[in-house]
């Protein structure tokens, strides 16, 4: 994402990833970034009016937010100062692990 952008509108990160990680970095410049809005959880409402719960996520420096694939989120606008984040998109290599017969679960 561009360093010049002050917000990222409501979006999902993509169907070809397993998730994303947003890591808030420290900055010497104070800012007013309110964080993220995330829409996740069971649908509410009728079949015609399905809404997912809205969550406000405030990230302090060093905080991380993991998002599952296709989770709607919005990086809220910043109006003063500077904030920096690292965004990582990841794909997992899922495989079954066979436990030895002696392993008790």
Secondary structure as the mmCIF struct_conf table of DSSP 4:
data_model
#
loop_
_struct_conf.conf_type_id
_struct_conf.id
_struct_conf.beg_label_comp_id
_struct_conf.beg_label_asym_id
_struct_conf.beg_label_seq_id
_struct_conf.end_label_comp_id
_struct_conf.end_label_asym_id
_struct_conf.end_label_seq_id
TURN_TY1_P TURN_TY1_P1 UNK A 3 UNK A 4
BEND BEND1 UNK A 6 UNK A 6
STRN STRN1 UNK A 8 UNK A 11
TURN_TY1_P TURN_TY1_P2 UNK A 15 UNK A 16
BEND BEND2 UNK A 17 UNK A 18
STRN STRN2 UNK A 19 UNK A 25
HELX_LH_PP_P HELX_LH_PP_P1 UNK A 26 UNK A 26
BEND BEND3 UNK A 28 UNK A 29
STRN STRN3 UNK A 36 UNK A 44
BEND BEND4 UNK A 45 UNK A 45
BEND BEND5 UNK A 47 UNK A 49
STRN STRN4 UNK A 51 UNK A 57
TURN_TY1_P TURN_TY1_P3 UNK A 61 UNK A 62
STRN STRN5 UNK A 64 UNK A 68
TURN_TY1_P TURN_TY1_P4 UNK A 69 UNK A 70
STRN STRN6 UNK A 72 UNK A 75
BEND BEND6 UNK A 80 UNK A 81
STRN STRN7 UNK A 84 UNK A 90
HELX_LH_PP_P HELX_LH_PP_P2 UNK A 98 UNK A 100
TURN_TY1_P TURN_TY1_P5 UNK A 101 UNK A 102
#
